[in-house]
Amino acid sequence: MDTAKAPAYLCIARHGETDWNIAGILQGWIDVEINDRGRRQAYELVAAFSGAGFSHVYSSTLARALETARIVARSLGLPAPHCHVGLKERNFGEIQGVPKAELAELNPVLLQQIMKRNPAISCEQGESMDAFADRVLSAIVDIGERHRGQRVLVITHGWVMDVVTRHIAGLPRSAILNMKRKNGESVWLEVNGEAIRPL
């Protein structure tokens, strides 16, 4: 097969659990390590993908994704993960790290929209819906272009996976999904040039 024209096959997975996931605190760009359950989830990914034939592992630059990726790469005998800044979680600006109870007092309407995972939320000093989605999809196209004809594992974040889920379902960027990818959950994509399709 001519690898210059071959698609890449990317498995996009959410990082292992953190204590802030349990508490429901928006992490955004704040570095929070995975907890013991998160490390177990990383090893569950190892077991699930032991025969997947990955050539590389990519990760967000954030600690929770990178630690998950390092566990998987090391356990599968793959090179150390490549970090890609485009895979970072959405920047939620001033509300990153604010507990739900505090946000309920500061801005209850915004909290309600966050709980619904409404991508159209506007956060002071944060990323807009379109800027975030453009960044994520560009990163996936970039990784696909670098690894045509290969299978690549990509460890990233919940709101990133929402962007991917909407895109492959043909939904508007503003659509509320009424679902949330669990820690360690994954979705396979075929990436060929600018085309990103479910596998």
TAFEN-V103971 format. One record per pair of residues at least 12 apart in sequence whose C-alpha atoms are under 10 Angstrom apart, sorted by sequence separation. I is the first residue (numbers start at 1). J is the second residue. D is the distance in Angstrom with one decimal. If there is no record, write none. Layout:
BEGIN
[[I/J/D] [I/J/D]]
END
This chain:
BEGIN
[[20/32/7.5] [57/69/6.7] [58/70/9.5] [69/81/6.3] [70/82/9.7] [95/107/9.9] [100/112/9.9] [110/122/8.4] [163/175/9.7] [165/177/8.5] [187/199/8.2] [19/32/8.1] [20/33/9.2] [21/34/9.3] [57/70/8.4] [68/81/9.8] [69/82/9.1] [110/123/8.6] [119/132/9.6] [162/175/9.6] [18/32/6.8] [19/33/8.2] [20/34/9.1] [21/35/9.8] [66/80/9.9] [67/81/9.5] [69/83/9.6] [100/114/9.8] [119/133/9.5] [140/154/8.9] [162/176/9.1] [163/177/10.0] [17/32/9.9] [18/33/6.2] [19/34/7.2] [20/35/9.5] [57/72/8.2] [58/73/9.3] [66/81/7.5] [95/110/9.9] [100/115/9.5] [162/177/7.6] [17/33/8.6] [18/34/4.3] [19/35/6.3] [57/73/6.3] [66/82/9.1] [95/111/9.8] [165/181/9.4] [16/33/9.1] [17/34/5.4] [18/35/5.1] [19/36/9.4] [56/73/7.8] [57/74/10.0] [66/83/7.7] [162/179/8.8] [16/34/5.9] [17/35/6.2] [18/36/8.4] [19/37/9.4] [55/73/9.7] [65/83/9.6] [162/180/7.6] [15/34/8.1] [16/35/7.7] [17/36/8.2] [18/37/8.0] [19/38/9.1] [54/73/9.4] [161/180/8.7] [162/181/7.7] [16/36/9.0] [17/37/6.3] [18/38/6.3] [61/81/10.0] [136/156/9.9] [161/181/7.1] [16/37/7.4] [17/38/4.0] [18/39/9.4] [55/76/10.0] [57/78/7.5] [60/81/9.5] [61/82/8.9] [62/83/8.9] [159/180/8.5] [160/181/10.0] [168/189/8.4] [16/38/3.8] [17/39/7.7] [50/72/9.4] [54/76/8.8] [55/77/9.8] [56/78/6.4] [57/79/7.5] [58/80/8.8] [59/81/6.3] [60/82/8.5] [61/83/5.3] [62/84/9.7] [65/87/9.4] [158/180/7.2] [159/181/8.7] [165/187/8.5] [15/38/7.6] [16/39/6.3] [17/40/9.1] [42/65/9.9] [45/68/9.1] [46/69/9.9] [49/72/8.9] [53/76/9.5] [55/78/6.9] [56/79/6.6] [57/80/7.3] [58/81/5.1] [59/82/6.1] [60/83/5.6] [61/84/6.3] [62/85/8.7] [65/88/8.8] [136/159/9.9] [137/160/9.1] [158/181/6.1] [164/187/9.0] [15/39/9.3] [16/40/7.9] [17/41/7.6] [45/69/9.7] [52/76/10.0] [54/78/8.0] [55/79/8.3] [56/80/8.2] [57/81/4.9] [58/82/4.7] [59/83/4.9] [60/84/5.5] [61/85/5.8] [65/89/9.6] [136/160/6.6] [140/164/9.2] [157/181/9.0] [158/182/7.7] [161/185/9.6] [16/41/5.6] [17/42/9.1] [39/64/9.8] [42/67/8.7] [43/68/8.6] [46/71/8.1] [47/72/9.2] [50/75/8.9] [51/76/9.2] [56/81/7.0] [57/82/6.4] [58/83/5.8] [59/84/6.1] [60/85/5.9] [61/86/8.7] [62/87/9.0] [135/160/9.6] [136/161/9.1] [157/182/9.8] [158/183/7.9] [161/186/8.7] [164/189/9.1] [15/41/8.3] [16/42/6.0] [38/64/8.7] [42/68/5.4] [45/71/9.3] [46/72/5.4] [50/76/6.5] [56/82/7.9] [57/83/8.9] [58/84/6.9] [59/85/8.4] [60/86/7.2] [61/87/7.5] [62/88/6.6] [133/159/9.6] [137/163/7.9] [157/183/8.6] [158/184/10.0] [161/187/8.5] [14/41/10.0] [15/42/7.6] [16/43/9.5] [41/68/8.4] [42/69/7.7] [45/72/6.9] [46/73/8.3] [49/76/8.4] [50/77/9.9] [59/86/9.5] [60/87/4.6] [61/88/6.4] [62/89/8.2] [96/123/9.4] [132/159/9.4] [133/160/7.8] [136/163/7.4] [137/164/7.4] [156/183/10.0] [157/184/9.8] [158/185/9.5] [168/195/9.6] [170/197/9.7] [14/42/9.7] [16/44/9.9] [39/67/8.3] [40/68/9.6] [42/70/9.1] [43/71/7.1] [44/72/9.1] [46/74/9.4] [47/75/9.3] [59/87/6.8] [60/88/4.9] [61/89/9.4] [95/123/7.2] [132/160/8.3] [136/164/8.0] [156/184/9.8] [168/196/6.7] [169/197/8.6] [16/45/9.5] [33/62/8.8] [34/63/7.8] [35/64/8.9] [38/67/9.5] [39/68/6.9] [42/71/6.5] [43/72/6.8] [46/75/6.7] [47/76/9.1] [58/87/8.8] [59/88/8.4] [60/89/7.8] [90/119/9.9] [92/121/9.3] [93/122/9.4] [94/123/7.0] [95/124/7.8] [133/162/9.4] [134/163/9.3] [155/184/8.9] [167/196/7.9] [168/197/5.5] [169/198/8.1] [15/45/9.9] [31/61/9.3] [32/62/7.9] [33/63/5.7] [34/64/5.1] [38/68/7.7] [42/72/6.3] [46/76/6.7] [92/122/8.4] [93/123/5.9] [94/124/5.8] [95/125/9.2] [96/126/9.1] [133/163/6.0] [137/167/8.6] [156/186/9.8] [167/197/8.3] [168/198/5.8] [31/62/5.8] [32/63/6.3] [33/64/4.8] [34/65/8.2] [40/71/9.9] [92/123/5.7] [93/124/5.6] [94/125/6.3] [95/126/8.6] [132/163/8.5] [133/164/8.4] [155/186/9.0] [167/198/9.4] [168/199/9.6] [13/45/8.8] [29/61/9.4] [30/62/7.8] [31/63/5.6] [32/64/5.9] [33/65/8.5] [34/66/9.6] [39/71/7.9] [43/75/8.1] [91/123/8.5] [92/124/7.6] [93/125/4.5] [94/126/7.1] [154/186/9.2] [164/196/8.8] [29/62/7.1] [30/63/9.0] [31/64/7.0] [32/65/9.5] [33/66/9.2] [34/67/7.4] [39/72/9.9] [42/75/9.8] [91/124/9.9] [92/125/7.4] [93/126/3.8] [130/163/9.9] [133/166/10.0] [153/186/9.5] [154/187/9.9] [164/197/9.5] [165/198/8.9] [28/62/9.3] [29/63/9.8] [30/64/9.8] [31/65/9.6] [33/67/7.6] [34/68/7.7] [91/125/8.2] [92/126/4.5] [93/127/7.3] [129/163/9.3] [133/167/9.2] [154/188/9.9] [164/198/9.4] [33/68/9.5] [91/126/5.0] [92/127/6.4] [153/188/9.2] [90/126/7.9] [91/127/5.3] [92/128/9.0] [152/188/9.8] [90/127/6.5] [91/128/8.6] [151/188/9.8] [152/189/9.9] [11/49/9.8] [90/128/8.8] [151/189/9.8] [90/129/8.7] [151/190/9.5] [119/159/8.4] [133/173/7.6] [11/52/9.7] [90/131/9.4] [91/132/8.1] [117/158/10.0] [118/159/10.0] [90/132/6.2] [117/159/8.1] [149/191/9.9] [11/54/9.1] [89/132/8.6] [90/133/8.9] [119/162/8.7] [130/173/7.5] [148/191/8.3] [149/192/9.7] [10/54/9.0] [15/59/9.2] [88/132/9.3] [119/163/8.7] [129/173/7.4] [130/174/9.1] [147/191/9.6] [148/192/7.8] [9/54/9.2] [15/60/9.4] [87/132/9.8] [90/135/9.6] [117/162/8.9] [129/174/7.6] [144/189/9.6] [148/193/9.2] [10/56/9.9] [11/57/9.5] [12/58/9.4] [13/59/9.6] [18/64/7.3] [86/132/8.9] [90/136/9.2] [144/190/8.3] [145/191/7.9] [10/57/9.6] [12/59/9.7] [15/62/10.0] [17/64/8.0] [86/133/9.8] [88/135/9.0] [89/136/9.0] [144/191/5.5] [145/192/7.3] [10/58/9.8] [15/63/9.6] [16/64/6.9] [17/65/9.7] [86/134/9.2] [87/135/7.8] [88/136/8.0] [143/191/8.8] [144/192/6.8] [145/193/6.4] [15/64/6.3] [16/65/7.3] [86/135/5.5] [87/136/5.8] [140/189/9.4] [142/191/9.4] [144/193/7.3] [145/194/9.0] [14/64/9.7] [15/65/4.9] [16/66/9.9] [85/135/9.0] [86/136/5.5] [87/137/8.9] [141/191/6.6] [144/194/9.0] [14/65/7.6] [15/66/8.2] [16/67/8.6] [17/68/9.4] [85/136/9.2] [86/137/8.3] [87/138/9.4] [88/139/9.8] [140/191/7.7] [141/192/7.7] [142/193/8.5] [144/195/9.7] [13/65/9.4] [15/67/8.4] [16/68/6.1] [86/138/7.4] [87/139/6.5] [141/193/6.4] [142/194/9.0] [144/196/9.1] [15/68/5.8] [16/69/9.4] [86/139/5.0] [87/140/8.1] [120/173/8.2] [121/174/9.3] [140/193/9.9] [141/194/5.9] [14/68/9.0] [15/69/7.8] [85/139/8.1] [86/140/8.2] [119/173/7.2] [120/174/5.6] [140/194/9.1] [141/195/7.8] [13/68/9.9] [14/69/10.0] [84/139/7.3] [118/173/9.9] [119/174/5.6] [120/175/8.4] [140/195/10.0] [141/196/7.5] [13/69/9.6] [84/140/9.6] [86/142/9.4] [118/174/7.2] [119/175/7.2] [120/176/8.9] [138/194/8.4] [140/196/8.2] [118/175/7.4] [119/176/7.0] [137/194/8.8] [84/142/9.6] [117/175/9.5] [118/176/5.4] [119/177/9.4] [137/195/9.9] [29/88/7.2] [30/89/9.3] [84/143/8.8] [117/176/6.6] [118/177/8.2] [137/196/8.4] [28/88/8.1] [29/89/6.3] [116/176/7.2] [117/177/7.7] [118/178/9.2] [28/89/5.4] [29/90/7.1] [30/91/8.9] [116/177/8.5] [117/178/7.8] [27/89/8.1] [28/90/5.5] [29/91/5.7] [30/92/9.7] [116/178/7.1] [117/179/8.6] [26/89/10.0] [27/90/8.9] [28/91/5.0] [29/92/7.7] [113/176/9.7] [116/179/8.9] [117/180/8.3] [26/90/9.7] [27/91/8.6] [28/92/5.6] [29/93/8.5] [116/180/9.7] [26/91/9.5] [27/92/8.1] [28/93/7.9] [32/97/9.9] [26/92/7.6] [30/96/7.1] [28/95/8.9] [29/96/7.6] [30/97/7.3] [87/154/8.6] [88/155/9.8] [89/156/7.3] [90/157/8.6] [27/95/9.0] [28/96/5.8] [29/97/9.4] [87/155/8.1] [88/156/6.8] [89/157/5.5] [90/158/9.2] [26/95/7.4] [27/96/5.5] [28/97/7.9] [87/156/5.9] [88/157/7.1] [89/158/7.4] [90/159/6.6] [25/95/9.2] [26/96/5.3] [27/97/5.7] [84/154/9.6] [86/156/9.7] [87/157/7.7] [89/159/6.4] [90/160/7.1] [25/96/7.6] [26/97/5.7] [27/98/8.7] [83/154/9.7] [88/159/9.5] [89/160/6.0] [25/97/5.9] [26/98/7.0] [81/153/9.4] [82/154/9.3] [83/155/9.6] [84/156/9.8] [88/160/7.6] [89/161/9.3] [24/97/9.7] [25/98/6.3] [26/99/7.8] [81/154/9.1] [87/160/7.2] [24/98/9.6] [25/99/5.2] [26/100/8.5] [81/155/9.3] [86/160/9.6] [87/161/9.7] [24/99/7.3] [25/100/6.3] [23/99/7.7] [24/100/6.8] [25/101/9.6] [20/97/8.5] [23/100/8.2] [24/101/9.9] [25/103/9.7] [20/99/9.0] [73/153/9.1] [72/153/9.2] [72/155/9.6] [69/153/8.5] [58/143/8.4] [69/154/8.0] [70/155/9.8] [69/155/6.0] [68/155/7.3] [69/156/9.0] [26/114/8.9] [67/155/9.6] [68/156/9.3] [65/154/9.3] [66/155/7.5] [65/155/5.7] [66/156/8.5] [24/115/9.0] [56/147/8.7] [64/155/9.4] [65/156/5.7] [55/147/8.7] [64/156/8.7] [65/157/7.3] [64/157/8.9] [56/150/8.5] [57/151/9.2] [58/152/7.3] [59/153/8.4] [60/154/8.2] [61/155/9.9] [62/156/8.7] [55/150/6.5] [56/151/7.4] [57/152/5.8] [58/153/6.2] [59/154/5.7] [60/155/6.6] [61/156/9.0] [62/157/9.4] [54/150/7.2] [55/151/6.0] [56/152/5.2] [57/153/4.8] [58/154/4.6] [59/155/4.7] [60/156/5.5] [29/126/9.9] [53/150/8.5] [54/151/4.8] [55/152/5.9] [56/153/6.5] [57/154/5.8] [58/155/6.2] [59/156/6.1] [60/157/8.0] [28/126/9.2] [53/151/6.5] [54/152/5.2] [55/153/8.3] [56/154/8.6] [57/155/7.6] [58/156/8.6] [59/157/9.6] [52/151/7.8] [53/152/8.4] [54/153/6.5] [52/152/9.3] [53/153/9.7] [52/153/9.4] [49/153/9.2] [68/184/9.1] [12/140/9.3] [28/157/9.1] [10/140/8.3] [27/157/10.0] [28/159/9.2] [8/141/9.4] [10/143/8.5] [9/143/9.9] [10/144/7.3] [8/143/8.4] [9/144/7.4] [8/144/5.1] [7/144/7.2] [8/145/7.3] [10/147/9.3] [6/144/9.8] [7/145/8.1] [8/146/8.5] [9/147/8.5] [6/145/9.5] [8/147/5.9] [9/148/8.0] [15/154/9.6] [16/155/9.3] [45/184/6.7] [5/145/9.6] [7/147/8.3] [8/148/4.4] [9/149/7.5] [10/150/8.3] [11/151/7.6] [12/152/8.6] [13/153/7.5] [14/154/8.5] [15/155/5.9] [16/156/9.6] [44/184/7.9] [45/185/8.7] [4/145/8.8] [6/147/9.2] [7/148/5.2] [8/149/5.1] [9/150/6.2] [10/151/5.8] [11/152/6.3] [12/153/6.3] [13/154/6.1] [14/155/5.7] [15/156/5.9] [16/157/9.4] [42/183/9.2] [43/184/9.6] [45/186/9.1] [4/146/9.8] [6/148/5.4] [7/149/5.6] [8/150/5.3] [9/151/4.7] [10/152/4.9] [11/153/4.8] [12/154/4.8] [13/155/5.0] [14/156/5.1] [15/157/6.2] [41/183/7.4] [42/184/6.9] [4/147/9.4] [5/148/7.3] [6/149/5.0] [7/150/7.9] [8/151/6.2] [9/152/6.3] [10/153/5.8] [11/154/5.9] [12/155/6.1] [13/156/6.1] [14/157/5.1] [15/158/8.2] [41/184/5.9] [3/147/8.7] [4/148/6.5] [5/149/8.2] [6/150/8.6] [7/151/9.5] [8/152/7.7] [9/153/8.6] [10/154/6.8] [11/155/8.4] [12/156/7.1] [13/157/7.7] [14/158/6.1] [40/184/9.7] [41/185/9.3] [3/148/5.7] [4/149/8.0] [12/157/9.2] [13/158/8.9] [14/159/9.5] [38/183/7.6] [39/184/10.0] [2/148/9.3] [3/149/5.2] [14/160/8.7] [37/183/9.8] [38/184/8.2] [2/149/8.3] [3/150/8.6] [13/160/9.9] [14/161/7.3] [1/149/8.2] [12/160/9.5] [13/161/7.9] [12/161/7.5] [12/164/8.8] [21/183/9.0] [17/182/8.8] [18/183/9.0] [16/182/8.9] [17/183/5.6] [14/181/7.3] [15/182/8.9] [16/183/5.1] [17/184/8.0] [13/181/8.9] [14/182/7.1] [15/183/5.7] [16/184/5.6] [13/182/9.3] [14/183/5.3] [15/184/5.7] [16/185/9.2] [13/183/8.1] [14/184/5.0] [15/185/8.3] [13/184/6.0] [14/185/5.7] [15/186/9.6] [12/184/9.7] [13/185/5.6] [14/186/6.5] [12/185/8.4] [13/186/4.0] [14/187/9.3] [12/186/5.4] [13/187/6.6] [11/186/6.5] [12/187/5.3] [13/188/8.7] [11/187/5.7] [12/188/6.2] [10/187/8.3] [11/188/4.4] [12/189/7.5] [10/188/5.7] [11/189/6.2] [9/188/7.0] [10/189/5.1] [11/190/8.9] [9/189/5.7] [10/190/6.4] [8/189/8.2] [9/190/4.8] [10/191/7.2] [7/189/9.8] [8/190/5.9] [9/191/6.3] [7/190/6.3] [8/191/5.2] [9/192/8.9] [6/190/10.0] [7/191/5.5] [8/192/6.4] [6/191/9.1] [7/192/4.5] [8/193/9.1] [6/192/7.2] [7/193/7.7] [10/196/9.7] [5/192/7.9] [6/193/9.5] [9/196/9.8] [5/193/8.8] [7/195/9.3] [8/196/9.8] [9/197/9.8] [10/198/9.7] [11/199/9.3] [7/196/9.7] [9/198/9.7] [10/199/9.1] [9/199/8.1]]
END
